[in-house]
Amino acid sequence: MNYILHFLTIISAVSFSNAQCDGSMSIGKYTASWITVEGSPDVQFNVSAATTLWVAVGFSLTNDMLQADVVVGARNGSEYFVEDRWVADERILPTYDAVQNLQNTMVYVENGKTMMSFRRAIITGDDNQDLNLDQCVYLLWGWGGNVSDYTTPALFEEHKKDGVFPNQLCLQQCSGAANVVVSLATLFISMMLLAFII
């Protein structure tokens, strides 16, 4: 019985924590949250802002809009869009990405708040107009202007509010492959320590 208690103690001490694999950041009336999808290399994002206009979340290596990977969404009645875009030039709207690496996209507008959700791979394979999230990135936030056309690619005015969260999003240990490696390492260390105790 004591051996079992020792083993459980060891497991709890060396087990990998997934705390960084889900979380949220908020500023004012804007919130972005994420959770990695169990058994998958994907991450689910949910964004909300106190606006009935478009909302956006972006990923940047330099905490700047330039060369940022951005997802923008809006809804008006039955019309809505969620689009993967790339900021090649800060003076113009983000460019529509020819490779849309988004799944399970949806936008809701309720009680003066727009809520956008989407799922994407941590590593998309699109090296031209996506940032892979197996590295620390800055999380950009923003919401818009009016939308003049909801058909793909959508047309909308520039943001009314935008900024950068001070903390970075780091999902290096959150892909399915990384979790398997860590789990195996944890199991090996635990068995070695258990053998030493016995």
SULSULFEN-V464774 format. One record per run of one state. SS is the DSSP state (H for helix, E for strand, C for the rest). FROM is the first residue (numbers start at 1). LEN is the number of residues. If there is no record, write none. Layout:
# SULSULFEN-V464774
ss->(SS | SS)
from->(FROM | FROM)
len->(LEN | LEN)
This chain:
# SULSULFEN-V464774
ss->(C | H | C | H | E | C | E | C | E | C | E | C | E | C | E | C | E | C | E | C | E | C | E | C | E | C | E | C | E | C | H | C)
from->(1 | 2 | 15 | 19 | 22 | 28 | 30 | 37 | 42 | 50 | 55 | 61 | 69 | 77 | 79 | 87 | 95 | 97 | 103 | 111 | 113 | 122 | 137 | 144 | 147 | 150 | 155 | 157 | 161 | 170 | 176 | 198)
len->(1 | 13 | 4 | 3 | 6 | 2 | 7 | 5 | 8 | 5 | 6 | 8 | 8 | 2 | 8 | 8 | 2 | 6 | 8 | 2 | 9 | 15 | 7 | 3 | 3 | 5 | 2 | 4 | 9 | 6 | 22 | 1)
